[in-house]
């Protein structure tokens, strides 16, 4: 028995989890802080964003088009990332500045949005108010987010990155989605009563407390020195440096196309499921909550797949499989969702184990050691502008289509299903591009090996 326990202990010490997260080695300790922060962020997002955020806005009479506007307009502030290096490069140590500004952004976004409906009663006024608050918060984040990424990049070397993002994704899903499922049962039990809005409002206050704790934990890891190639700080470097580094540039272009494809229905999918299909909060979060099981069963398989192939080939092959699921999603109806929607979401969970890890890692694949803040600011601008354009087009398409439908071989397809199908086709195109450019974009370190 003692030998068996000893063997388990040795296996645990040599596991990917202990190698990635522990409190003994400095960088592993930093990654442990990132994990704790990530878990809290997932809880904050569940409580104040996602399906409950949509429900919160719907409770105040905000329609699908205006929800789209509230969601996509603030993303334009990500262009302010252009000033991030200009501001942050003036700080030898950025911890205090980043922490204070991050707390301010969360107070505006969570507390401000929660209190605003009690101050402004008209729908138009609320739409404007919500948009201004979220835009202000997003503007602050645009400045500080590249600073966090540059600060944390040394903690995520290539040999640890896949384990970090895969483990983080699985653990996040297990805890955050499990809690979200319980919360959904509570919200659904008050369906049709004023108590439902009161509960969702309470969620937002809890989210603010957790958000502040999360930011303080994120401030624990040590700051390493920020290397620069020159003494003079120039805003133009944000665009000049990435265009000189073709591997980094094309990596970000592929990633930007992916986010453009995936965000066409970000502002409308939950409304479509709740109002048009008739799926409940509990059903949505139940499917989300079982994701951790797919991490357990498929995580090792995908890790071997990634090791055998490359980041770009892996993205390509998963896009070839994930794209068709979005096309299938377009045909979900109140009559067939019990089997079709559940089947689609489970397939997407299988693929999500690796897709989430790959897309989260892409920034770091060809990221140079010097001038990281400039490169990360460029990444932030490119990706967020792709998301902005995608969501803007999606919202515009919804406003033009209205209640009209398109007859597709006898199937009446409304606006959201059409966008889902387009999203699927675009993801397949991302896969083709990633596969074609794979050999040209492999990191120099891998080529030397």
HELIX and SHEET records of a PDB file:
HELIX    1   1 UNK A    2  UNK A   13  1                                  12    
HELIX    2   2 UNK A   16  UNK A   20  1                                   5    
HELIX    3   3 UNK A   26  UNK A   48  1                                  23    
HELIX    4   4 UNK A   50  UNK A   59  1                                  10    
HELIX    5   5 UNK A   64  UNK A   72  1                                   9    
HELIX    6   6 UNK A   73  UNK A   83  5                                  11    
HELIX    7   7 UNK A   84  UNK A   88  1                                   5    
HELIX    8   8 UNK A   95  UNK A  106  1                                  12    
HELIX    9   9 UNK A  107  UNK A  112  3                                   6    
HELIX   10  10 UNK A  113  UNK A  119  1                                   7    
HELIX   11  11 UNK A  123  UNK A  152  1                                  30    
HELIX   12  12 UNK A  153  UNK A  155  5                                   3    
HELIX   13  13 UNK A  158  UNK A  172  1                                  15    
HELIX   14  14 UNK A  173  UNK A  177  3                                   5    
HELIX   15  15 UNK A  178  UNK A  189  1                                  12    
HELIX   16  16 UNK A  194  UNK A  218  1                                  25    
HELIX   17  17 UNK A  237  UNK A  244  1                                   8    
HELIX   18  18 UNK A  246  UNK A  262  1                                  17    
HELIX   19  19 UNK A  269  UNK A  271  1                                   3    
HELIX   20  20 UNK A  272  UNK A  277  3                                   6    
HELIX   21  21 UNK A  281  UNK A  289  1                                   9    
HELIX   22  22 UNK A  291  UNK A  308  1                                  18    
HELIX   23  23 UNK A  311  UNK A  329  1                                  19    
HELIX   24  24 UNK A  340  UNK A  365  1                                  26    
HELIX   25  25 UNK A  372  UNK A  401  1                                  30    
HELIX   26  26 UNK A  415  UNK A  441  1                                  27    
HELIX   27  27 UNK A  444  UNK A  448  1                                   5    
SHEET    1   A 2 UNK A 406  UNK A 408  0                                        
SHEET    2   A 2 UNK A 411  UNK A 413 -1                                        
END                                                                             
